Amino acid sequence: GAVVSQHPSWVICKSGTSVKIECRSLDFQATTMFWYRQFPKQSLMLMATSNEGSKATYEQGVEKDKFLINHASLTLSTLTVTSAHPEDSSFYICSASGQYEKLFFGSGTQLSVL
Amino acid sequence: KQEVTQIPAALSVPEGENLVLNCSFTDSAIYNLQWFRQDPGKGLTSLLLIQSSQREQTSGRLNASLDKSSGRSTLYIAASQPGDSATYLCAAPPLGGSNYKLTFGKGTLLTVNP
């Protein structure tokens, strides 16, 4: 089946630094990828839709200058959390659309900002 | 806007028991509904996808049903095993929107005790 690789699995950083998270579709091409964040015991909240070769579409309330998304190829999308602060600490998950309208998810990245 | 609710939030059962997880949605003109499994600190694994024209889908010990008129879906797990312990999420796309922009419920945390 389709595989989506996401890394790093976890990252700890100091407040004010930037963190990049990668999401790769390993055995299929994904023109569209999605980025979610999840707080403990809460559901996944869609942050943005990443389209290959064009600008990402952000959900209401998500700061595009804070969460930079780049989808430079059909197999790679990156999310950069710029000038991270403790309130950005969360679990971030990417997904890619595959065949038969199924979504395939990465394993997630736990971000902790000190 | 589609809203998805899952009941119960947590469920603990002894091994071998059959169980039902519930999912309700507000917009009955649903295109499809998916059930996912999430292990702690991990991404999501798609379990079953039910199209609006279908009433149920089965995969092994799992059976998912869809009743659009009542706005409900159920996930039935037969002969539960400790390995089934995880959070189960249901999700539906918005009416008229991208089929990939899913709205997720908060999930049901299932614990199967040996």
HADDOCK unambig.tbl for C-alpha pairs under 7 A between the chains (distance, minus, plus):
assign (segid A and resid 42 and name CA) (segid B and resid 106 and name CA) 5.34 0.50 0.50
assign (segid A and resid 43 and name CA) (segid B and resid 104 and name CA) 6.08 0.50 0.50
assign (segid A and resid 43 and name CA) (segid B and resid 105 and name CA) 5.89 0.50 0.50
assign (segid A and resid 43 and name CA) (segid B and resid 106 and name CA) 4.20 0.50 0.50
assign (segid A and resid 43 and name CA) (segid B and resid 107 and name CA) 6.82 0.50 0.50
assign (segid A and resid 44 and name CA) (segid B and resid 104 and name CA) 6.20 0.50 0.50
assign (segid A and resid 93 and name CA) (segid B and resid 43 and name CA) 6.52 0.50 0.50
assign (segid A and resid 105 and name CA) (segid B and resid 43 and name CA) 5.84 0.50 0.50
assign (segid A and resid 105 and name CA) (segid B and resid 44 and name CA) 5.55 0.50 0.50
assign (segid A and resid 105 and name CA) (segid B and resid 45 and name CA) 6.84 0.50 0.50
assign (segid A and resid 106 and name CA) (segid B and resid 43 and name CA) 5.45 0.50 0.50
assign (segid A and resid 107 and name CA) (segid B and resid 42 and name CA) 4.85 0.50 0.50
assign (segid A and resid 107 and name CA) (segid B and resid 43 and name CA) 3.90 0.50 0.50
assign (segid A and resid 108 and name CA) (segid B and resid 42 and name CA) 5.69 0.50 0.50
assign (segid A and resid 108 and name CA) (segid B and resid 43 and name CA) 5.12 0.50 0.50
